[in-house]
Amino acid sequence: LAKTTQPISMDSYEGQEVNITCSHNNIATNDYITWYQQFPSQGPRFIIQGYKTKVTNEVASLFIPADRKSSTLSLPRVSLSDTAVYYCLVGEDDKIIFGKGTRLHILP
Amino acid sequence: DTAVSQTPKYLVTQMGNDKSIKCEQNLGHDTMYWYKQDSKKFLKIMFSYNNKELIINETVPNRFSPKSPDKAHLNLHINSLELGDSAVYFCASSQVGVNQPQHFGDGTRLSIL
């Protein structure tokens, strides 16, 4: 089983900021937190990765509190094309385990 | 340039047949993977190879046999196909290390009649 827990689905509107929170209470000291995005009929695509505090790239921001037991993926000003499944992962016994992800649906 | 490419994209065949799916990556990565995504969209790792050596072999029937002729290729051969093998199979690659971002192909949709 994946070490992460995230909402099954979320709805939002175009132009809004979307925050998806993931719980990983048993994260190990050497685990990084990685987020992937998957569109229908495509493979998952790496979005962002972090270890602690905040990481930002051209696509998203990742907020990680000091205890690292959770993380929040922030998507600024979403558009219809951001409709996808978002996976939060941490390393586990030398491999990555994908959970069921969060199905994000952006409405016009 | 396609980073991770899989062929074929679609595969429709009958129960009992043997089929292969090919995967190639041009990213220079040392690690390659095969995943299975079933109808419930749950993505499960099947195998991981590091520089042509098997690293991870999850609980997969021995009808599934991965083969890595070189570190840029990881093919998946499936014998005696069963109805439950219907799924989308994804190939991926990464640098060595569990925290390295993985690059996925677009999948092969296998349908067993």
Backbone of each chain as ProteinMPNN parsed JSONL, in Angstrom:
{"seq_chain_A": "LAKTTQPISMDSYEGQEVNITCSHNNIATNDYITWYQQFPSQGPRFIIQGYKTKVTNEVASLFIPADRKSSTLSLPRVSLSDTAVYYCLVGEDDKIIFGKGTRLHILP", "coords_chain_A": {"N_chain_A": [[0.843, -1.202, 0.0], [0.369, 2.295, -0.667], [2.227, 4.885, 0.969], [0.933, 7.217, 1.262], [-1.839, 9.534, 1.594], [-4.484, 11.04, -0.049], [-7.038, 13.33, -1.242], [-9.781, 11.862, -3.014], [-11.059, 13.103, -5.142], [-11.404, 16.393, -6.637], [-12.991, 19.492, -7.384], [-12.69, 22.489, -9.295], [-12.605, 25.915, -10.458], [-11.842, 27.545, -13.532], [-9.019, 29.714, -13.568], [-8.714, 29.879, -10.844], [-6.746, 29.284, -7.851], [-5.491, 26.127, -7.026], [-5.211, 23.861, -4.399], [-3.822, 20.879, -3.403], [-3.727, 18.582, -0.925], [-1.584, 16.241, 0.659], [-1.181, 13.489, 2.778], [1.425, 12.043, 4.611], [2.244, 10.417, 6.947], [4.139, 8.595, 7.87], [6.582, 9.154, 6.748], [9.939, 8.62, 5.772], [13.249, 9.542, 6.917], [14.999, 9.895, 4.746], [13.323, 10.174, 2.594], [12.037, 11.75, -0.293], [9.439, 13.957, -1.494], [7.273, 13.565, -4.093], [5.452, 14.688, -6.895], [3.19, 13.733, -9.444], [1.508, 14.12, -12.596], [-1.252, 12.963, -14.425], [-2.704, 12.69, -17.536], [-5.642, 11.6, -19.348], [-5.133, 8.651, -21.23], [-2.392, 8.939, -21.33], [0.982, 8.609, -20.034], [2.056, 9.036, -16.579], [3.323, 12.256, -15.599], [6.138, 13.893, -14.4], [5.876, 16.474, -12.003], [6.795, 18.061, -9.772], [9.187, 18.123, -7.08], [10.18, 17.77, -3.677], [11.965, 18.244, -0.534], [11.908, 19.582, 1.946], [10.394, 22.56, 3.319], [9.705, 24.976, 0.894], [9.162, 24.568, -2.569], [9.386, 25.766, -5.842], [8.421, 25.776, -9.234], [8.051, 26.286, -12.791], [5.568, 25.288, -13.173], [4.216, 24.573, -10.788], [3.851, 24.912, -7.168], [5.286, 23.575, -4.198], [4.53, 22.921, -0.948], [5.925, 22.159, 2.126], [5.601, 21.293, 5.422], [7.469, 21.724, 8.529], [7.478, 19.288, 9.965], [7.157, 17.452, 7.999], [5.072, 15.671, 7.56], [3.019, 16.022, 5.88], [2.119, 17.414, 2.68], [1.582, 20.05, 0.305], [0.407, 20.535, -2.864], [0.39, 23.202, -5.019], [-1.391, 24.721, -7.524], [-1.262, 27.389, -9.583], [-3.744, 29.599, -10.79], [-5.539, 27.819, -12.448], [-6.358, 26.083, -15.52], [-8.658, 24.709, -17.968], [-7.204, 22.675, -19.085], [-5.742, 21.63, -17.046], [-7.136, 19.637, -15.903], [-6.903, 16.488, -14.628], [-5.335, 13.536, -13.212], [-3.694, 13.644, -10.124], [-0.828, 12.578, -8.521], [0.627, 11.895, -5.408], [3.688, 10.987, -4.082], [5.934, 9.108, -2.003], [9.173, 7.761, -1.398], [9.574, 4.236, -0.876], [10.871, 1.546, 0.643], [12.956, 1.307, -1.275], [11.52, 1.651, -3.624], [9.018, 3.255, -5.659], [5.681, 3.84, -4.822], [2.626, 4.14, -6.298], [-0.333, 5.722, -5.311], [-3.929, 6.053, -5.396], [-4.322, 8.566, -6.288], [-5.457, 11.998, -6.903], [-8.3, 13.029, -8.466], [-8.598, 15.74, -10.363], [-10.896, 18.098, -11.412], [-11.462, 20.614, -13.591], [-13.618, 23.273, -13.97], [-15.417, 25.303, -16.349]], "CA_chain_A": [[0.0, 0.0, 0.0], [1.099, 3.544, -0.693], [2.365, 5.534, 2.262], [0.319, 8.54, 1.171], [-3.285, 9.661, 1.552], [-4.889, 12.293, -0.668], [-8.457, 13.279, -1.593], [-10.062, 11.092, -4.227], [-11.387, 14.016, -6.234], [-11.613, 17.806, -6.338], [-13.459, 20.334, -8.474], [-12.365, 23.889, -9.161], [-12.967, 26.696, -11.628], [-10.742, 28.179, -14.261], [-8.491, 30.959, -13.012], [-8.506, 29.803, -9.4], [-5.608, 28.526, -7.348], [-5.923, 24.837, -6.475], [-4.272, 23.253, -3.457], [-4.098, 19.467, -3.135], [-2.912, 18.19, 0.223], [-1.267, 14.825, 0.764], [-0.664, 13.088, 4.092], [2.436, 10.959, 4.613], [2.624, 10.431, 8.365], [5.268, 7.706, 8.157], [7.668, 9.457, 5.818], [11.262, 8.333, 6.331], [14.181, 10.669, 6.898], [15.625, 10.092, 3.443], [12.307, 10.208, 1.533], [11.58, 12.966, -0.924], [8.02, 13.97, -1.848], [7.215, 13.795, -5.53], [4.1, 14.767, -7.466], [3.041, 13.466, -10.859], [0.227, 14.467, -13.211], [-1.573, 12.03, -15.498], [-3.85, 12.964, -18.394], [-6.181, 10.371, -19.953], [-4.403, 8.029, -22.343], [-0.973, 9.278, -21.284], [1.688, 8.191, -18.841], [2.265, 10.101, -15.588], [4.37, 13.217, -15.913], [6.706, 14.513, -13.208], [5.573, 17.898, -11.85], [7.639, 18.766, -8.813], [9.701, 17.293, -6.0], [10.793, 18.549, -2.609], [12.318, 17.532, 0.702], [11.326, 20.368, 3.026], [10.019, 23.961, 3.078], [8.921, 25.281, -0.296], [9.807, 24.444, -3.869], [8.555, 26.352, -6.894], [8.922, 25.747, -10.61], [7.181, 27.017, -13.724], [4.263, 24.639, -13.227], [3.533, 24.467, -9.501], [4.625, 25.077, -5.935], [5.12, 22.485, -3.243], [4.741, 23.396, 0.415], [6.177, 21.047, 3.037], [5.838, 21.825, 6.765], [8.693, 21.269, 9.179], [7.415, 17.875, 10.374], [7.128, 16.687, 6.741], [4.031, 14.64, 7.573], [2.069, 16.323, 4.82], [2.621, 18.363, 1.693], [0.495, 20.64, -0.469], [0.702, 20.94, -4.227], [-0.384, 24.381, -5.356], [-1.437, 25.033, -8.948], [-1.77, 28.753, -9.69], [-4.59, 29.977, -11.905], [-5.726, 26.626, -13.271], [-7.161, 26.156, -16.74], [-9.344, 23.452, -18.264], [-6.201, 21.666, -19.431], [-5.167, 21.071, -15.818], [-7.948, 18.486, -15.508], [-6.013, 15.329, -14.669], [-5.14, 12.875, -11.919], [-2.445, 14.078, -9.51], [-0.335, 11.576, -7.584], [1.644, 12.258, -4.419], [4.45, 9.785, -3.777], [7.201, 9.136, -1.292], [9.906, 6.519, -1.611], [9.195, 3.175, 0.053], [11.637, 0.306, 0.46], [13.687, 1.376, -2.536], [10.699, 1.781, -4.823], [7.936, 4.226, -5.599], [4.348, 3.249, -4.848], [1.575, 5.08, -6.679], [-1.656, 5.54, -4.725], [-5.006, 6.24, -6.37], [-4.257, 9.925, -6.794], [-6.592, 12.919, -6.791], [-8.843, 13.394, -9.776], [-8.935, 17.164, -10.375], [-11.753, 18.466, -12.524], [-11.562, 22.066, -13.701], [-14.869, 23.674, -14.62], [-15.317, 26.628, -17.008]], "C_chain_A": [[0.871, 1.241, 0.0], [1.159, 4.137, 0.709], [1.662, 6.872, 2.296], [-1.194, 8.45, 1.135], [-3.629, 11.016, 0.972], [-6.359, 12.19, -1.05], [-8.662, 12.547, -2.915], [-10.328, 12.012, -5.408], [-11.575, 15.437, -5.725], [-12.137, 18.49, -7.592], [-13.004, 21.772, -8.22], [-12.735, 24.594, -10.459], [-11.724, 27.303, -12.263], [-10.315, 29.466, -13.582], [-8.223, 30.922, -11.526], [-7.204, 29.084, -9.081], [-6.136, 27.234, -6.716], [-4.818, 24.291, -5.581], [-4.706, 21.816, -3.17], [-3.149, 19.034, -2.017], [-2.766, 16.674, 0.28], [-0.707, 14.551, 2.154], [0.319, 11.941, 3.937], [3.043, 10.912, 6.004], [3.873, 9.617, 8.671], [6.453, 7.95, 7.227], [9.008, 9.238, 6.503], [12.19, 9.524, 6.132], [14.733, 10.942, 5.508], [14.624, 10.131, 2.281], [12.107, 11.626, 1.009], [10.09, 12.83, -1.236], [7.924, 14.398, -3.302], [5.766, 13.794, -6.006], [4.164, 14.529, -8.978], [1.635, 13.859, -11.296], [-0.028, 13.458, -14.325], [-2.844, 12.456, -16.223], [-4.373, 11.634, -18.934], [-5.346, 9.932, -21.151], [-2.936, 8.449, -22.424], [-0.34, 8.706, -20.029], [1.813, 9.343, -17.851], [3.445, 10.991, -15.989], [4.838, 13.883, -14.628], [6.366, 15.998, -13.17], [6.609, 18.584, -10.978], [8.076, 17.814, -7.719], [10.329, 18.183, -4.948], [11.138, 17.678, -1.421], [11.747, 18.271, 1.919], [11.105, 21.805, 2.559], [9.24, 24.104, 1.788], [9.784, 25.138, -1.551], [8.859, 25.022, -4.908], [9.224, 26.144, -8.241], [7.9, 26.431, -11.503], [5.764, 26.455, -13.757], [3.51, 24.751, -11.904], [4.456, 24.865, -8.362], [4.312, 23.911, -5.016], [5.488, 23.013, -1.871], [4.863, 22.195, 1.342], [6.453, 21.625, 4.416], [7.049, 21.168, 7.399], [8.647, 19.789, 9.564], [7.348, 16.912, 9.184], [6.056, 15.604, 6.704], [2.933, 14.912, 6.556], [2.758, 17.235, 3.81], [1.431, 18.872, 0.892], [1.018, 21.068, -1.831], [-0.197, 22.118, -4.558], [-0.257, 24.671, -6.846], [-2.032, 26.424, -9.112], [-2.641, 28.926, -10.931], [-4.793, 28.811, -12.89], [-6.561, 26.928, -14.506], [-7.792, 24.788, -16.978], [-8.34, 22.327, -18.523], [-5.484, 21.086, -18.214], [-6.016, 19.928, -15.264], [-7.137, 17.21, -15.714], [-6.068, 14.634, -13.314], [-3.759, 13.266, -11.403], [-2.058, 13.084, -8.422], [0.737, 12.188, -6.688], [2.37, 10.974, -4.031], [5.617, 10.098, -2.848], [7.883, 7.798, -1.529], [9.525, 5.495, -0.554], [9.99, 1.917, -0.258], [12.284, 0.253, -0.912], [12.79, 1.345, -3.761], [9.596, 2.805, -4.584], [6.608, 3.49, -5.685], [3.354, 4.339, -5.211], [0.287, 4.724, -5.945], [-2.705, 5.753, -5.802], [-5.061, 7.662, -6.901], [-5.511, 10.727, -6.518], [-7.033, 13.301, -8.187], [-9.315, 14.837, -9.709], [-9.732, 17.482, -11.624], [-11.917, 19.981, -12.525], [-12.799, 22.416, -14.535], [-14.723, 25.058, -15.241], [-16.053, 27.706, -16.222]], "O_chain_A": [[1.958, 1.258, 0.578], [0.266, 3.923, 1.529], [1.787, 7.601, 3.28], [-1.766, 7.446, 0.71], [-3.127, 12.037, 1.441], [-6.884, 11.083, -1.172], [-7.822, 12.609, -3.814], [-9.889, 11.749, -6.528], [-11.864, 15.662, -4.55], [-11.78, 18.124, -8.712], [-12.94, 22.218, -7.074], [-13.128, 23.955, -11.435], [-10.708, 27.535, -11.608], [-11.148, 30.219, -13.079], [-7.579, 31.824, -10.989], [-6.638, 28.377, -9.915], [-7.109, 27.255, -5.963], [-3.647, 24.264, -5.96], [-5.836, 21.577, -2.742], [-1.928, 19.113, -2.154], [-3.702, 15.931, -0.012], [0.141, 15.294, 2.647], [0.061, 10.982, 3.209], [4.189, 11.308, 6.219], [4.589, 9.915, 9.627], [7.234, 7.037, 6.958], [9.198, 9.615, 7.659], [11.947, 10.393, 5.295], [14.916, 12.1, 5.131], [15.026, 10.123, 1.117], [12.02, 12.579, 1.782], [9.547, 11.725, -1.241], [8.427, 15.452, -3.691], [4.958, 12.981, -5.556], [5.039, 15.035, -9.681], [0.705, 13.923, -10.491], [0.882, 13.133, -15.087], [-3.913, 12.571, -15.623], [-3.635, 10.65, -18.975], [-4.918, 10.748, -21.968], [-2.312, 8.326, -23.478], [-1.036, 8.359, -19.075], [1.69, 10.505, -18.238], [4.407, 10.551, -16.618], [4.023, 14.382, -13.852], [6.538, 16.706, -14.163], [7.227, 19.566, -11.388], [7.411, 16.811, -7.459], [10.93, 19.211, -5.26], [10.68, 16.542, -1.301], [11.172, 17.651, 2.813], [11.596, 22.199, 1.501], [8.225, 23.435, 1.598], [10.952, 25.526, -1.586], [7.653, 24.783, -4.849], [10.436, 26.313, -8.379], [6.981, 27.085, -11.009], [4.86, 27.08, -14.312], [2.304, 24.996, -11.895], [5.647, 25.116, -8.546], [3.223, 23.338, -5.053], [6.601, 23.49, -1.649], [4.001, 21.316, 1.343], [7.42, 22.365, 4.59], [7.586, 20.188, 6.883], [9.668, 19.105, 9.497], [7.47, 15.699, 9.354], [6.138, 14.698, 5.875], [2.017, 14.105, 6.398], [3.843, 17.758, 4.064], [0.398, 18.208, 0.81], [1.952, 21.864, -1.933], [-1.415, 22.037, -4.395], [0.846, 24.845, -7.364], [-3.207, 26.621, -8.804], [-2.292, 28.441, -12.008], [-4.282, 28.828, -14.01], [-7.348, 27.875, -14.543], [-7.493, 23.826, -16.271], [-8.605, 21.166, -18.212], [-4.7, 20.147, -18.349], [-5.65, 19.317, -14.26], [-6.736, 16.892, -16.834], [-6.753, 15.082, -12.394], [-2.776, 13.228, -12.143], [-2.845, 12.784, -7.523], [1.629, 12.899, -7.151], [1.73, 9.981, -3.688], [6.203, 11.18, -2.889], [7.218, 6.807, -1.832], [9.184, 5.873, 0.567], [9.799, 1.296, -1.304], [12.165, -0.744, -1.624], [13.268, 1.035, -4.852], [9.292, 3.164, -3.446], [6.435, 2.613, -6.531], [3.249, 5.348, -4.513], [-0.138, 3.569, -5.951], [-2.406, 5.645, -6.991], [-5.775, 7.934, -7.866], [-6.493, 10.218, -5.977], [-6.255, 13.825, -8.985], [-10.324, 15.129, -9.067], [-9.314, 17.183, -12.743], [-12.446, 20.559, -11.575], [-12.987, 21.919, -15.646], [-13.988, 25.897, -14.719], [-16.069, 28.866, -16.632]]}, "seq_chain_B": "DTAVSQTPKYLVTQMGNDKSIKCEQNLGHDTMYWYKQDSKKFLKIMFSYNNKELIINETVPNRFSPKSPDKAHLNLHINSLELGDSAVYFCASSQVGVNQPQHFGDGTRLSIL", "coords_chain_B": {"N_chain_B": [[11.564, 14.887, -30.141], [10.983, 11.728, -28.865], [11.1, 10.741, -25.536], [10.683, 8.411, -23.948], [9.617, 5.634, -25.48], [7.058, 3.44, -26.467], [6.05, 0.416, -28.024], [3.64, -1.888, -29.288], [1.123, 0.773, -29.48], [-1.482, 0.031, -29.136], [-2.843, -3.172, -28.458], [-4.507, -5.923, -29.389], [-5.671, -9.068, -28.711], [-6.091, -12.651, -28.486], [-7.07, -14.833, -25.808], [-4.584, -16.93, -24.399], [-2.627, -16.492, -26.267], [0.789, -15.422, -27.048], [2.556, -12.44, -26.436], [4.535, -9.469, -27.082], [5.791, -6.408, -25.72], [7.501, -3.5, -26.558], [10.04, -1.293, -25.319], [11.803, 1.729, -25.338], [14.276, 4.048, -24.325], [15.693, 7.278, -24.69], [17.106, 8.837, -22.978], [19.391, 8.361, -21.637], [19.249, 7.111, -19.208], [19.82, 4.883, -16.398], [18.044, 3.215, -15.173], [15.097, 1.333, -15.631], [11.55, 0.711, -15.897], [8.567, -1.298, -15.58], [5.108, -0.787, -15.459], [1.729, -1.581, -14.483], [-1.497, -0.534, -15.256], [-4.678, -0.87, -14.215], [-8.236, -1.286, -14.887], [-9.348, 0.193, -12.879], [-7.664, 2.235, -12.618], [-5.485, 2.065, -10.976], [-2.083, 2.303, -10.48], [0.482, 0.068, -10.725], [3.692, -1.072, -9.865], [5.645, -3.365, -11.721], [8.142, -4.44, -12.582], [11.618, -3.565, -12.174], [14.564, -2.484, -13.649], [18.052, -2.082, -13.386], [20.567, -0.869, -15.163], [20.487, -3.107, -16.915], [20.126, -5.138, -15.097], [17.915, -7.039, -13.055], [16.09, -5.463, -10.565], [13.772, -4.953, -9.058], [11.105, -7.124, -8.58], [7.988, -7.474, -8.535], [5.007, -9.062, -7.186], [4.293, -10.782, -9.618], [2.849, -12.824, -12.11], [4.74, -15.609, -13.419], [4.396, -15.732, -16.094], [4.921, -13.362, -17.182], [7.712, -11.908, -18.528], [10.392, -9.891, -18.331], [12.846, -8.378, -20.47], [16.052, -7.121, -20.946], [17.962, -5.999, -23.301], [19.903, -4.053, -23.542], [20.867, -1.071, -21.727], [19.147, 0.856, -22.611], [16.841, -0.263, -23.428], [13.912, -2.025, -22.5], [12.053, -4.725, -22.678], [8.853, -6.341, -22.6], [7.625, -9.491, -22.276], [4.834, -11.54, -22.643], [3.41, -14.542, -21.808], [0.89, -16.953, -22.686], [-1.623, -15.422, -22.53], [-4.142, -14.002, -20.399], [-7.568, -13.152, -19.531], [-7.521, -11.343, -17.41], [-5.238, -9.944, -17.824], [-5.712, -7.773, -19.319], [-5.171, -4.399, -19.626], [-3.522, -1.198, -19.192], [-0.185, -0.873, -19.995], [2.683, 0.605, -18.787], [5.844, 1.888, -19.558], [8.789, 3.13, -18.019], [11.524, 5.345, -17.195], [14.48, 6.298, -15.349], [17.074, 8.165, -13.629], [19.455, 6.504, -11.516], [18.184, 5.598, -8.325], [15.694, 5.873, -5.805], [14.362, 8.235, -5.413], [14.552, 9.611, -7.742], [13.09, 11.45, -10.418], [10.707, 9.909, -12.547], [10.365, 9.126, -15.994], [7.772, 8.622, -18.148], [6.445, 6.433, -20.706], [3.794, 6.584, -23.18], [2.145, 4.459, -22.86], [0.826, 1.12, -23.418], [-2.059, -0.213, -24.569], [-3.522, -3.074, -23.714], [-5.722, -5.477, -24.807], [-7.601, -8.262, -24.125], [-9.29, -10.742, -25.794]], "CA_chain_B": [[12.176, 13.594, -29.83], [10.277, 11.016, -27.812], [12.067, 10.315, -24.541], [10.386, 7.009, -23.664], [8.655, 5.213, -26.495], [6.582, 2.066, -26.354], [5.31, -0.113, -29.168], [2.669, -1.022, -29.971], [0.273, 1.601, -28.624], [-2.651, -0.806, -28.873], [-2.607, -4.587, -28.722], [-5.728, -6.694, -29.187], [-5.309, -10.447, -28.992], [-6.963, -13.635, -27.845], [-6.55, -15.599, -24.658], [-3.672, -18.022, -24.71], [-1.536, -16.058, -27.151], [1.992, -14.804, -26.474], [2.796, -11.141, -27.062], [5.622, -8.655, -26.522], [5.726, -4.95, -25.784], [8.87, -2.991, -26.554], [10.238, 0.024, -24.723], [13.129, 2.307, -25.562], [14.446, 5.408, -23.813], [16.88, 7.952, -25.22], [17.487, 9.822, -21.969], [20.642, 7.964, -21.001], [18.988, 6.629, -17.847], [20.284, 3.526, -16.096], [16.968, 2.425, -14.567], [13.847, 1.273, -16.392], [10.46, 0.095, -15.137], [7.263, -1.607, -16.18], [3.948, -0.625, -14.586], [0.428, -1.992, -14.995], [-2.62, 0.274, -14.766], [-5.882, -1.628, -14.54], [-9.439, -0.5, -15.203], [-9.628, 1.092, -11.756], [-6.654, 3.287, -12.732], [-4.442, 1.926, -9.972], [-0.817, 2.091, -11.171], [1.298, -0.814, -9.898], [4.974, -1.428, -10.448], [5.836, -4.787, -11.977], [9.575, -4.737, -12.626], [12.578, -2.478, -12.303], [15.891, -2.923, -14.056], [19.107, -1.09, -13.262], [21.68, -1.23, -16.04], [20.203, -4.45, -17.429], [19.946, -6.139, -14.032], [16.621, -6.978, -12.381], [16.179, -4.939, -9.215], [12.489, -5.16, -8.41], [10.196, -8.058, -9.243], [6.822, -7.553, -7.672], [4.255, -10.311, -7.287], [3.784, -10.851, -10.984], [2.935, -14.218, -12.607], [5.942, -15.836, -14.213], [4.073, -15.602, -17.524], [5.488, -12.075, -17.569], [9.17, -11.977, -18.484], [11.068, -8.724, -18.888], [14.167, -8.624, -21.036], [16.758, -5.873, -21.18], [19.151, -6.276, -24.121], [20.87, -3.022, -23.173], [20.224, -0.238, -20.709], [18.173, 1.747, -23.231], [15.674, -1.04, -23.821], [13.332, -3.0, -21.57], [10.891, -5.298, -23.333], [8.006, -7.17, -21.745], [7.016, -10.601, -22.994], [3.767, -12.148, -21.85], [2.976, -15.847, -22.33], [-0.428, -17.497, -22.315], [-2.39, -14.279, -22.056], [-5.418, -14.251, -19.73], [-8.473, -11.997, -19.54], [-7.111, -10.398, -16.375], [-4.053, -9.185, -18.254], [-6.174, -6.553, -19.99], [-4.771, -3.225, -18.844], [-2.55, -0.355, -19.881], [1.152, -1.13, -19.482], [3.548, 1.763, -18.958], [7.282, 1.792, -19.361], [9.347, 4.377, -17.49], [12.964, 5.308, -16.932], [14.975, 7.344, -14.45], [18.426, 7.995, -13.109], [19.47, 5.558, -10.394], [17.768, 6.159, -7.042], [14.245, 5.813, -5.664], [13.8, 9.581, -5.441], [14.736, 10.244, -9.049], [11.866, 11.542, -11.221], [10.571, 8.92, -13.611], [9.798, 9.575, -17.263], [6.901, 7.548, -18.611], [5.918, 6.371, -22.055], [2.357, 6.835, -23.27], [1.393, 3.264, -22.536], [0.321, 0.15, -24.403], [-3.353, -0.705, -24.118], [-3.656, -4.493, -24.063], [-7.091, -5.975, -24.672], [-7.665, -9.709, -24.357], [-10.649, -11.126, -26.211]], "C_chain_B": [[11.443, 12.949, -28.659], [11.288, 10.458, -26.835], [11.915, 8.827, -24.229], [9.295, 6.578, -24.636], [8.332, 3.732, -26.34], [5.886, 1.669, -27.647], [4.853, -1.536, -28.865], [1.891, -0.165, -28.986], [-0.984, 0.83, -28.225], [-2.32, -2.246, -29.25], [-3.877, -5.344, -28.366], [-5.425, -8.122, -29.602], [-6.215, -11.389, -28.233], [-6.267, -14.316, -26.678], [-5.635, -16.71, -25.146], [-2.51, -17.643, -25.605], [-0.352, -15.528, -26.356], [2.246, -13.496, -27.208], [3.95, -10.431, -26.361], [5.332, -7.174, -26.696], [7.162, -4.44, -25.665], [8.923, -1.6, -25.949], [11.67, 0.466, -24.948], [13.162, 3.698, -24.956], [15.75, 5.993, -24.342], [17.388, 9.031, -24.268], [18.821, 9.493, -21.299], [20.472, 7.464, -19.577], [19.474, 5.197, -17.656], [19.174, 2.621, -15.583], [15.727, 2.5, -15.427], [12.829, 0.434, -15.631], [9.33, -0.339, -16.07], [6.201, -1.487, -15.096], [2.719, -1.17, -15.289], [-0.631, -1.093, -14.386], [-3.911, -0.401, -15.199], [-7.072, -0.695, -14.737], [-9.816, 0.461, -14.086], [-8.576, 2.181, -11.648], [-5.579, 3.214, -11.666], [-3.154, 1.52, -10.669], [0.114, 1.282, -10.27], [2.605, -1.163, -10.592], [5.067, -2.943, -10.603], [7.32, -5.149, -11.847], [10.378, -3.446, -12.66], [13.927, -3.081, -12.663], [16.869, -1.767, -13.891], [20.291, -1.574, -14.089], [21.624, -2.702, -16.444], [20.028, -5.509, -16.35], [18.613, -5.936, -13.319], [16.807, -6.532, -10.943], [14.899, -5.22, -8.438], [11.668, -6.129, -9.24], [9.029, -8.255, -8.306], [6.09, -8.877, -7.898], [3.553, -10.365, -8.635], [3.882, -12.299, -11.448], [4.167, -14.411, -13.479], [5.654, -15.929, -15.703], [4.634, -14.286, -18.078], [7.014, -12.169, -17.44], [9.764, -10.749, -19.139], [12.429, -9.118, -19.448], [14.808, -7.286, -21.372], [18.024, -6.158, -21.977], [20.27, -5.264, -23.896], [20.132, -2.02, -22.291], [19.21, 0.737, -21.29], [16.879, 1.038, -23.595], [15.213, -1.967, -22.694], [12.028, -3.486, -22.18], [10.147, -6.197, -22.367], [7.34, -8.237, -22.591], [5.992, -11.269, -22.089], [3.325, -13.439, -22.538], [1.556, -16.167, -21.887], [-1.343, -16.418, -21.737], [-3.748, -14.682, -21.485], [-6.259, -12.977, -19.755], [-8.021, -10.915, -18.554], [-5.864, -9.603, -16.722], [-4.442, -7.913, -18.991], [-5.916, -5.352, -19.103], [-3.949, -2.328, -19.755], [-1.196, -0.577, -19.216], [2.043, 0.065, -19.823], [4.993, 1.386, -18.7], [7.773, 3.145, -18.841], [10.853, 4.225, -17.324], [13.337, 6.444, -15.998], [16.471, 7.155, -14.235], [18.344, 7.008, -11.946], [19.047, 6.262, -9.111], [16.265, 6.277, -6.953], [13.62, 7.204, -5.729], [13.976, 10.283, -6.775], [13.419, 10.305, -9.807], [11.868, 10.519, -12.346], [9.902, 9.544, -14.826], [9.04, 8.402, -17.869], [6.651, 7.621, -20.11], [4.414, 6.605, -22.026], [1.511, 5.574, -23.109], [1.046, 2.387, -23.728], [-0.967, -0.417, -23.844], [-3.547, -2.117, -24.637], [-5.078, -4.954, -23.791], [-7.11, -7.448, -25.048], [-9.106, -10.09, -24.666], [-10.986, -12.533, -25.721]], "O_chain_B": [[11.301, 13.551, -27.595], [12.233, 9.779, -27.237], [12.891, 8.077, -24.244], [8.182, 7.103, -24.608], [9.209, 2.898, -26.114], [5.217, 2.484, -28.283], [5.591, -2.309, -28.254], [1.996, -0.365, -27.775], [-1.481, 0.968, -27.108], [-1.615, -2.505, -30.226], [-4.276, -5.404, -27.203], [-4.973, -8.363, -30.721], [-7.026, -10.95, -27.417], [-5.039, -14.357, -26.591], [-5.886, -17.343, -26.172], [-1.523, -18.373, -25.697], [-0.46, -15.226, -25.168], [2.167, -13.434, -28.434], [4.297, -10.738, -25.221], [4.717, -6.747, -27.673], [7.929, -4.875, -24.807], [7.971, -0.826, -26.052], [12.617, -0.301, -24.777], [12.19, 4.446, -25.058], [16.769, 5.308, -24.431], [18.013, 10.006, -24.686], [19.316, 10.27, -20.482], [21.44, 7.399, -18.82], [19.536, 4.408, -18.599], [19.331, 1.4, -15.555], [15.342, 3.57, -15.897], [13.185, -0.431, -14.831], [9.168, 0.175, -17.176], [6.351, -1.998, -13.987], [2.658, -1.221, -16.518], [-0.677, -0.901, -13.171], [-4.207, -0.496, -16.391], [-6.926, 0.527, -14.751], [-10.527, 1.438, -14.322], [-8.587, 2.966, -10.7], [-4.839, 4.177, -11.462], [-3.122, 0.511, -11.374], [0.494, 1.737, -9.191], [2.615, -1.508, -11.774], [4.627, -3.7, -9.738], [7.69, -6.051, -11.096], [9.906, -2.398, -13.1], [14.37, -4.059, -12.06], [16.556, -0.621, -14.215], [20.934, -2.568, -13.75], [22.606, -3.434, -16.322], [19.803, -6.675, -16.672], [18.227, -4.807, -13.017], [17.574, -7.13, -10.189], [14.945, -5.671, -7.293], [11.549, -5.974, -10.456], [9.069, -9.089, -7.401], [6.513, -9.703, -8.707], [2.374, -10.034, -8.76], [4.901, -12.947, -11.207], [4.588, -13.498, -14.188], [6.563, -16.178, -16.495], [4.796, -14.126, -19.288], [7.535, -12.473, -16.366], [9.661, -10.574, -20.353], [13.074, -10.053, -18.973], [14.189, -6.427, -22.0], [19.051, -6.518, -21.401], [21.448, -5.589, -24.046], [18.915, -2.109, -22.127], [18.481, 1.384, -20.537], [15.921, 1.68, -24.026], [16.026, -2.606, -22.025], [11.029, -2.767, -22.203], [10.731, -6.747, -21.433], [6.582, -7.93, -23.511], [6.257, -11.527, -20.915], [2.919, -13.428, -23.7], [1.093, -15.705, -20.844], [-1.777, -16.508, -20.588], [-4.417, -15.575, -22.005], [-5.747, -11.878, -19.969], [-8.128, -9.722, -18.836], [-5.48, -8.689, -15.991], [-3.59, -7.065, -19.258], [-6.385, -5.294, -17.966], [-3.709, -2.644, -20.921], [-1.082, -0.476, -17.995], [2.144, 0.479, -20.978], [5.314, 0.666, -17.755], [7.219, 4.186, -19.196], [11.382, 3.114, -17.315], [12.607, 7.427, -15.87], [17.05, 6.134, -14.606], [17.252, 6.721, -11.454], [19.486, 7.377, -8.832], [15.617, 6.724, -7.899], [12.444, 7.327, -6.072], [13.584, 11.441, -6.918], [12.691, 9.313, -9.842], [12.883, 10.292, -13.005], [9.0, 10.373, -14.707], [9.6, 7.326, -18.076], [6.642, 8.696, -20.708], [3.833, 6.802, -20.959], [0.286, 5.632, -23.213], [0.982, 2.839, -24.871], [-0.974, -1.029, -22.776], [-3.714, -2.337, -25.837], [-5.575, -4.832, -22.671], [-6.693, -7.832, -26.14], [-10.02, -9.796, -23.896], [-12.084, -13.028, -25.974]]}, "name": "protein", "num_of_chains": 2, "seq": "LAKTTQPISMDSYEGQEVNITCSHNNIATNDYITWYQQFPSQGPRFIIQGYKTKVTNEVASLFIPADRKSSTLSLPRVSLSDTAVYYCLVGEDDKIIFGKGTRLHILPDTAVSQTPKYLVTQMGNDKSIKCEQNLGHDTMYWYKQDSKKFLKIMFSYNNKELIINETVPNRFSPKSPDKAHLNLHINSLELGDSAVYFCASSQVGVNQPQHFGDGTRLSIL"}
